[in-house]
Amino acid sequence: MNNWRWYVYIIECQDGLYYTGMTYDLDKRMEQHYSGHGSAFTHIHGFKELKYYEEFDDIFQAREREHQIKDYSRKKKEALWN
């Protein structure tokens, strides 16, 4: 078993859209998104900034939370960091 921490995060893209993802290395993943190699979505829409993240000990909890947040409205996502 590993000791990884898992992160669920929300990025604001250059065009104002939000991208929600999951990773075990938040800094590296942000570098990937910033360089245009993080995901097809952020490659197209651009990376503006990391808006929000949560930490988890378990990949299954993180995956469940990622799916939950992806279903949130824009307003509900913004309430997470406001």
KOLGU-4560 file (N, C-alpha, C; in nm, 3 decimals, padded with zeros to 5 digits):
<recs>
<n_xx: 00.084 n_yy: -00.119 n_zz: 00.000 ca_xx: 00.000 ca_yy: 00.000 ca_zz: 00.000 c_xx: 00.089 c_yy: 00.125 c_zz: 00.000 mol: A seq: 1 type: MET>
<n_xx: 00.045 n_yy: 00.229 n_zz: -00.066 ca_xx: 00.125 ca_yy: 00.351 ca_zz: -00.071 c_xx: 00.075 c_yy: 00.453 c_zz: 00.031 mol: A seq: 2 type: ASN>
<n_xx: 00.153 n_yy: 00.557 n_zz: 00.048 ca_xx: 00.117 ca_yy: 00.665 ca_zz: 00.141 c_xx: 00.078 c_yy: 00.791 c_zz: 00.067 mol: A seq: 3 type: ASN>
<n_xx: 00.033 n_yy: 00.778 n_zz: -00.055 ca_xx: -00.003 ca_yy: 00.893 ca_zz: -00.135 c_xx: -00.123 c_yy: 00.966 c_zz: -00.076 mol: A seq: 4 type: TRP>
<n_xx: -00.120 n_yy: 01.095 n_zz: -00.094 ca_xx: -00.237 ca_yy: 01.178 ca_zz: -00.067 c_xx: -00.302 c_yy: 01.200 c_zz: -00.202 mol: A seq: 5 type: ARG>
<n_xx: -00.431 n_yy: 01.202 n_zz: -00.206 ca_xx: -00.505 ca_yy: 01.225 ca_zz: -00.330 c_xx: -00.571 c_yy: 01.361 c_zz: -00.323 mol: A seq: 6 type: TRP>
<n_xx: -00.577 n_yy: 01.428 n_zz: -00.435 ca_xx: -00.632 ca_yy: 01.562 ca_zz: -00.443 c_xx: -00.740 c_yy: 01.569 c_zz: -00.549 mol: A seq: 7 type: TYR>
<n_xx: -00.850 n_yy: 01.631 n_zz: -00.514 ca_xx: -00.954 ca_yy: 01.667 ca_zz: -00.610 c_xx: -00.944 c_yy: 01.818 c_zz: -00.623 mol: A seq: 8 type: VAL>
<n_xx: -00.944 n_yy: 01.866 n_zz: -00.746 ca_xx: -00.918 ca_yy: 02.007 ca_zz: -00.767 c_xx: -01.010 c_yy: 02.065 c_zz: -00.874 mol: A seq: 9 type: TYR>
<n_xx: -01.023 n_yy: 02.198 n_zz: -00.869 ca_xx: -01.097 ca_yy: 02.272 ca_zz: -00.971 c_xx: -01.005 c_yy: 02.380 c_zz: -01.027 mol: A seq: 10 type: ILE>
<n_xx: -00.995 n_yy: 02.382 n_zz: -01.158 ca_xx: -00.916 ca_yy: 02.481 ca_zz: -01.230 c_xx: -01.012 c_yy: 02.575 c_zz: -01.302 mol: A seq: 11 type: ILE>
<n_xx: -00.979 n_yy: 02.702 n_zz: -01.301 ca_xx: -01.049 ca_yy: 02.795 ca_zz: -01.389 c_xx: -00.967 c_yy: 02.805 c_zz: -01.517 mol: A seq: 12 type: GLU>
<n_xx: -01.035 n_yy: 02.791 n_zz: -01.629 ca_xx: -00.969 ca_yy: 02.799 ca_zz: -01.759 c_xx: -00.968 c_yy: 02.944 c_zz: -01.809 mol: A seq: 13 type: CYS>
<n_xx: -00.888 n_yy: 02.969 n_zz: -01.911 ca_xx: -00.875 ca_yy: 03.104 ca_zz: -01.967 c_xx: -01.009 c_yy: 03.162 c_zz: -02.012 mol: A seq: 14 type: GLN>
<n_xx: -01.098 n_yy: 03.075 n_zz: -02.059 ca_xx: -01.229 ca_yy: 03.122 ca_zz: -02.108 c_xx: -01.337 c_yy: 03.123 c_zz: -02.000 mol: A seq: 15 type: ASP>
<n_xx: -01.298 n_yy: 03.100 n_zz: -01.874 ca_xx: -01.392 ca_yy: 03.107 ca_zz: -01.764 c_xx: -01.460 c_yy: 02.977 c_zz: -01.728 mol: A seq: 16 type: GLY>
<n_xx: -01.440 n_yy: 02.872 n_zz: -01.806 ca_xx: -01.497 ca_yy: 02.742 ca_zz: -01.773 c_xx: -01.416 c_yy: 02.678 c_zz: -01.661 mol: A seq: 17 type: LEU>
<n_xx: -01.479 n_yy: 02.583 n_zz: -01.591 ca_xx: -01.412 ca_yy: 02.512 ca_zz: -01.482 c_xx: -01.384 c_yy: 02.368 c_zz: -01.524 mol: A seq: 18 type: TYR>
<n_xx: -01.270 n_yy: 02.318 n_zz: -01.478 ca_xx: -01.231 ca_yy: 02.179 ca_zz: -01.499 c_xx: -01.208 c_yy: 02.117 c_zz: -01.363 mol: A seq: 19 type: TYR>
<n_xx: -01.266 n_yy: 02.002 n_zz: -01.338 ca_xx: -01.248 ca_yy: 01.929 ca_zz: -01.213 c_xx: -01.170 c_yy: 01.802 c_zz: -01.241 mol: A seq: 20 type: THR>
<n_xx: -01.066 n_yy: 01.777 n_zz: -01.160 ca_xx: -00.983 ca_yy: 01.659 ca_zz: -01.180 c_xx: -00.935 c_yy: 01.601 c_zz: -01.048 mol: A seq: 21 type: GLY>
<n_xx: -00.853 n_yy: 01.498 n_zz: -01.060 ca_xx: -00.801 ca_yy: 01.426 ca_zz: -00.944 c_xx: -00.656 c_yy: 01.386 c_zz: -00.972 mol: A seq: 22 type: MET>
<n_xx: -00.572 n_yy: 01.390 n_zz: -00.870 ca_xx: -00.432 ca_yy: 01.353 ca_zz: -00.886 c_xx: -00.371 c_yy: 01.316 c_zz: -00.752 mol: A seq: 23 type: THR>
<n_xx: -00.253 n_yy: 01.254 n_zz: -00.755 ca_xx: -00.177 ca_yy: 01.229 ca_zz: -00.632 c_xx: -00.058 c_yy: 01.325 c_zz: -00.621 mol: A seq: 24 type: TYR>
<n_xx: -00.033 n_yy: 01.407 n_zz: -00.723 ca_xx: 00.076 ca_yy: 01.504 ca_zz: -00.720 c_xx: 00.022 c_yy: 01.637 c_zz: -00.774 mol: A seq: 25 type: ASP>
<n_xx: -00.029 n_yy: 01.719 n_zz: -00.686 ca_xx: -00.099 ca_yy: 01.841 ca_zz: -00.727 c_xx: -00.007 c_yy: 01.938 c_zz: -00.801 mol: A seq: 26 type: LEU>
<n_xx: 00.113 n_yy: 01.958 n_zz: -00.751 ca_xx: 00.206 ca_yy: 02.052 ca_zz: -00.816 c_xx: 00.239 c_yy: 02.008 c_zz: -00.958 mol: A seq: 27 type: ASP>
<n_xx: 00.271 n_yy: 01.882 n_zz: -00.973 ca_xx: 00.305 ca_yy: 01.830 ca_zz: -01.106 c_xx: 00.186 c_yy: 01.840 c_zz: -01.200 mol: A seq: 28 type: LYS>
<n_xx: 00.068 n_yy: 01.810 n_zz: -01.149 ca_xx: -00.052 ca_yy: 01.815 ca_zz: -01.233 c_xx: -00.082 c_yy: 01.957 c_zz: -01.277 mol: A seq: 29 type: ARG>
<n_xx: -00.062 n_yy: 02.055 n_zz: -01.190 ca_xx: -00.085 ca_yy: 02.194 ca_zz: -01.228 c_xx: 00.015 c_yy: 02.236 c_zz: -01.336 mol: A seq: 30 type: MET>
<n_xx: 00.140 n_yy: 02.191 n_zz: -01.325 ca_xx: 00.240 ca_yy: 02.219 ca_zz: -01.429 c_xx: 00.197 c_yy: 02.160 c_zz: -01.562 mol: A seq: 31 type: GLU>
<n_xx: 00.141 n_yy: 02.039 n_zz: -01.558 ca_xx: 00.094 ca_yy: 01.975 ca_zz: -01.682 c_xx: -00.021 c_yy: 02.055 c_zz: -01.744 mol: A seq: 32 type: GLN>
<n_xx: -00.115 n_yy: 02.096 n_zz: -01.662 ca_xx: -00.227 ca_yy: 02.175 ca_zz: -01.715 c_xx: -00.176 c_yy: 02.309 c_zz: -01.769 mol: A seq: 33 type: HIS>
<n_xx: -00.086 n_yy: 02.373 n_zz: -01.696 ca_xx: -00.033 ca_yy: 02.503 ca_zz: -01.738 c_xx: 00.038 c_yy: 02.493 c_zz: -01.874 mol: A seq: 34 type: TYR>
<n_xx: 00.110 n_yy: 02.383 n_zz: -01.896 ca_xx: 00.185 ca_yy: 02.366 ca_zz: -02.020 c_xx: 00.098 c_yy: 02.315 c_zz: -02.135 mol: A seq: 35 type: SER>
<n_xx: -00.029 n_yy: 02.286 n_zz: -02.106 ca_xx: -00.120 ca_yy: 02.238 ca_zz: -02.210 c_xx: -00.121 c_yy: 02.088 c_zz: -02.227 mol: A seq: 36 type: GLY>
<n_xx: -00.056 n_yy: 02.015 n_zz: -02.134 ca_xx: -00.048 ca_yy: 01.870 ca_zz: -02.143 c_xx: -00.123 c_yy: 01.799 c_zz: -02.031 mol: A seq: 37 type: HIS>
<n_xx: -00.208 n_yy: 01.871 n_zz: -01.958 ca_xx: -00.278 ca_yy: 01.811 ca_zz: -01.844 c_xx: -00.400 c_yy: 01.731 c_zz: -01.883 mol: A seq: 38 type: GLY>
<n_xx: -00.476 n_yy: 01.783 n_zz: -01.979 ca_xx: -00.596 ca_yy: 01.714 ca_zz: -02.027 c_xx: -00.635 c_yy: 01.777 c_zz: -02.160 mol: A seq: 39 type: SER>
<n_xx: -00.716 n_yy: 01.706 n_zz: -02.235 ca_xx: -00.764 ca_yy: 01.761 ca_zz: -02.362 c_xx: -00.847 c_yy: 01.887 c_zz: -02.336 mol: A seq: 40 type: ALA>
<n_xx: -00.924 n_yy: 01.887 n_zz: -02.228 ca_xx: -01.010 ca_yy: 02.001 ca_zz: -02.196 c_xx: -00.927 c_yy: 02.126 c_zz: -02.169 mol: A seq: 41 type: PHE>
<n_xx: -00.827 n_yy: 02.115 n_zz: -02.081 ca_xx: -00.748 ca_yy: 02.233 ca_zz: -02.048 c_xx: -00.653 c_yy: 02.269 c_zz: -02.162 mol: A seq: 42 type: THR>
<n_xx: -00.619 n_yy: 02.175 n_zz: -02.247 ca_xx: -00.540 ca_yy: 02.207 ca_zz: -02.366 c_xx: -00.619 c_yy: 02.300 c_zz: -02.458 mol: A seq: 43 type: HIS>
<n_xx: -00.747 n_yy: 02.272 n_zz: -02.470 ca_xx: -00.835 ca_yy: 02.353 ca_zz: -02.556 c_xx: -00.873 c_yy: 02.486 c_zz: -02.489 mol: A seq: 44 type: ILE>
<n_xx: -00.908 n_yy: 02.480 n_zz: -02.362 ca_xx: -00.964 ca_yy: 02.597 ca_zz: -02.293 c_xx: -00.861 c_yy: 02.681 c_zz: -02.218 mol: A seq: 45 type: HIS>
<n_xx: -00.740 n_yy: 02.630 n_zz: -02.205 ca_xx: -00.634 ca_yy: 02.704 ca_zz: -02.138 c_xx: -00.642 c_yy: 02.698 c_zz: -01.987 mol: A seq: 46 type: GLY>
<n_xx: -00.530 n_yy: 02.719 n_zz: -01.923 ca_xx: -00.520 ca_yy: 02.717 ca_zz: -01.777 c_xx: -00.509 c_yy: 02.861 c_zz: -01.728 mol: A seq: 47 type: PHE>
<n_xx: -00.594 n_yy: 02.897 n_zz: -01.634 ca_xx: -00.584 ca_yy: 03.030 ca_zz: -01.573 c_xx: -00.530 c_yy: 03.018 c_zz: -01.431 mol: A seq: 48 type: LYS>
<n_xx: -00.603 n_yy: 02.942 n_zz: -01.346 ca_xx: -00.557 ca_yy: 02.926 ca_zz: -01.208 c_xx: -00.626 c_yy: 02.810 c_zz: -01.138 mol: A seq: 49 type: GLU>
<n_xx: -00.557 n_yy: 02.759 n_zz: -01.037 ca_xx: -00.616 ca_yy: 02.661 ca_zz: -00.947 c_xx: -00.708 c_yy: 02.737 c_zz: -00.853 mol: A seq: 50 type: LEU>
<n_xx: -00.835 n_yy: 02.700 n_zz: -00.852 ca_xx: -00.933 ca_yy: 02.770 ca_zz: -00.769 c_xx: -00.956 c_yy: 02.700 c_zz: -00.634 mol: A seq: 51 type: LYS>
<n_xx: -00.944 n_yy: 02.567 n_zz: -00.633 ca_xx: -00.987 ca_yy: 02.493 ca_zz: -00.514 c_xx: -00.929 c_yy: 02.353 c_zz: -00.518 mol: A seq: 52 type: TYR>
<n_xx: -00.900 n_yy: 02.299 n_zz: -00.400 ca_xx: -00.864 ca_yy: 02.157 ca_zz: -00.391 c_xx: -00.899 c_yy: 02.101 c_zz: -00.254 mol: A seq: 53 type: TYR>
<n_xx: -00.916 n_yy: 01.970 n_zz: -00.251 ca_xx: -00.940 ca_yy: 01.895 ca_zz: -00.127 c_xx: -00.842 c_yy: 01.779 c_zz: -00.125 mol: A seq: 54 type: GLU>
<n_xx: -00.801 n_yy: 01.737 n_zz: -00.005 ca_xx: -00.707 ca_yy: 01.626 ca_zz: 00.013 c_xx: -00.780 c_yy: 01.504 c_zz: 00.067 mol: A seq: 55 type: GLU>
<n_xx: -00.734 n_yy: 01.386 n_zz: 00.021 ca_xx: -00.792 ca_yy: 01.259 ca_zz: 00.066 c_xx: -00.682 c_yy: 01.157 c_zz: 00.090 mol: A seq: 56 type: PHE>
<n_xx: -00.705 n_yy: 01.067 n_zz: 00.183 ca_xx: -00.612 ca_yy: 00.956 ca_zz: 00.209 c_xx: -00.638 c_yy: 00.838 c_zz: 00.117 mol: A seq: 57 type: ASP>
<n_xx: -00.755 n_yy: 00.835 n_zz: 00.058 ca_xx: -00.800 ca_yy: 00.717 ca_zz: -00.014 c_xx: -00.844 c_yy: 00.753 c_zz: -00.156 mol: A seq: 58 type: ASP>
<n_xx: -00.795 n_yy: 00.680 n_zz: -00.255 ca_xx: -00.829 ca_yy: 00.706 ca_zz: -00.395 c_xx: -00.978 c_yy: 00.692 c_zz: -00.421 mol: A seq: 59 type: ILE>
<n_xx: -01.043 n_yy: 00.601 n_zz: -00.353 ca_xx: -01.185 ca_yy: 00.578 ca_zz: -00.377 c_xx: -01.269 c_yy: 00.696 c_zz: -00.326 mol: A seq: 60 type: PHE>
<n_xx: -01.232 n_yy: 00.751 n_zz: -00.211 ca_xx: -01.301 ca_yy: 00.869 ca_zz: -00.160 c_xx: -01.279 c_yy: 00.987 c_zz: -00.254 mol: A seq: 61 type: GLN>
<n_xx: -01.156 n_yy: 01.002 n_zz: -00.302 ca_xx: -01.125 ca_yy: 01.112 ca_zz: -00.393 c_xx: -01.203 c_yy: 01.098 c_zz: -00.523 mol: A seq: 62 type: ALA>
<n_xx: -01.209 n_yy: 00.979 n_zz: -00.577 ca_xx: -01.282 ca_yy: 00.957 ca_zz: -00.702 c_xx: -01.431 c_yy: 00.986 c_zz: -00.684 mol: A seq: 63 type: ARG>
<n_xx: -01.487 n_yy: 00.944 n_zz: -00.571 ca_xx: -01.628 ca_yy: 00.971 ca_zz: -00.543 c_xx: -01.654 c_yy: 01.122 c_zz: -00.533 mol: A seq: 64 type: GLU>
<n_xx: -01.564 n_yy: 01.192 n_zz: -00.465 ca_xx: -01.580 ca_yy: 01.337 ca_zz: -00.450 c_xx: -01.563 c_yy: 01.408 c_zz: -00.585 mol: A seq: 65 type: ARG>
<n_xx: -01.470 n_yy: 01.363 n_zz: -00.666 ca_xx: -01.451 ca_yy: 01.422 ca_zz: -00.799 c_xx: -01.580 c_yy: 01.412 c_zz: -00.880 mol: A seq: 66 type: GLU>
<n_xx: -01.642 n_yy: 01.297 n_zz: -00.881 ca_xx: -01.767 ca_yy: 01.279 ca_zz: -00.956 c_xx: -01.879 c_yy: 01.366 c_zz: -00.898 mol: A seq: 67 type: HIS>
<n_xx: -01.881 n_yy: 01.377 n_zz: -00.765 ca_xx: -01.982 ca_yy: 01.461 ca_zz: -00.701 c_xx: -01.965 c_yy: 01.607 c_zz: -00.745 mol: A seq: 68 type: GLN>
<n_xx: -01.843 n_yy: 01.658 n_zz: -00.739 ca_xx: -01.818 ca_yy: 01.797 ca_zz: -00.776 c_xx: -01.845 c_yy: 01.821 c_zz: -00.924 mol: A seq: 69 type: ILE>
<n_xx: -01.813 n_yy: 01.725 n_zz: -01.008 ca_xx: -01.838 ca_yy: 01.741 ca_zz: -01.152 c_xx: -01.987 c_yy: 01.762 c_zz: -01.180 mol: A seq: 70 type: LYS>
<n_xx: -02.072 n_yy: 01.708 n_zz: -01.095 ca_xx: -02.216 ca_yy: 01.724 ca_zz: -01.111 c_xx: -02.268 c_yy: 01.857 c_zz: -01.055 mol: A seq: 71 type: ASP>
<n_xx: -02.184 n_yy: 01.930 n_zz: -00.982 ca_xx: -02.226 ca_yy: 02.058 ca_zz: -00.923 c_xx: -02.250 c_yy: 02.162 c_zz: -01.031 mol: A seq: 72 type: TYR>
<n_xx: -02.340 n_yy: 02.252 n_zz: -01.002 ca_xx: -02.359 ca_yy: 02.369 ca_zz: -01.089 c_xx: -02.238 c_yy: 02.461 c_zz: -01.073 mol: A seq: 73 type: SER>
<n_xx: -02.226 n_yy: 02.555 n_zz: -01.163 ca_xx: -02.119 ca_yy: 02.655 ca_zz: -01.155 c_xx: -02.126 c_yy: 02.729 c_zz: -01.021 mol: A seq: 74 type: ARG>
<n_xx: -02.247 n_yy: 02.769 n_zz: -00.984 ca_xx: -02.267 ca_yy: 02.844 ca_zz: -00.860 c_xx: -02.225 c_yy: 02.763 c_zz: -00.737 mol: A seq: 75 type: LYS>
<n_xx: -02.258 n_yy: 02.635 n_zz: -00.737 ca_xx: -02.223 ca_yy: 02.549 ca_zz: -00.623 c_xx: -02.072 c_yy: 02.527 c_zz: -00.617 mol: A seq: 76 type: LYS>
<n_xx: -02.007 n_yy: 02.513 n_zz: -00.734 ca_xx: -01.861 ca_yy: 02.501 ca_zz: -00.735 c_xx: -01.798 c_yy: 02.627 c_zz: -00.678 mol: A seq: 77 type: LYS>
<n_xx: -01.846 n_yy: 02.743 n_zz: -00.720 ca_xx: -01.790 ca_yy: 02.870 ca_zz: -00.673 c_xx: -01.811 c_yy: 02.889 c_zz: -00.524 mol: A seq: 78 type: GLU>
<n_xx: -01.916 n_yy: 02.832 n_zz: -00.469 ca_xx: -01.942 ca_yy: 02.841 ca_zz: -00.325 c_xx: -01.835 c_yy: 02.766 c_zz: -00.245 mol: A seq: 79 type: ALA>
<n_xx: -01.768 n_yy: 02.670 n_zz: -00.307 ca_xx: -01.662 ca_yy: 02.596 ca_zz: -00.239 c_xx: -01.546 c_yy: 02.686 c_zz: -00.198 mol: A seq: 80 type: LEU>
<n_xx: -01.514 n_yy: 02.785 n_zz: -00.281 ca_xx: -01.400 ca_yy: 02.871 ca_zz: -00.247 c_xx: -01.439 c_yy: 03.013 c_zz: -00.208 mol: A seq: 81 type: TRP>
<n_xx: -01.567 n_yy: 03.044 n_zz: -00.209 ca_xx: -01.610 ca_yy: 03.177 ca_zz: -00.164 c_xx: -01.647 c_yy: 03.178 c_zz: -00.018 mol: A seq: 82 type: ASN>
</recs>
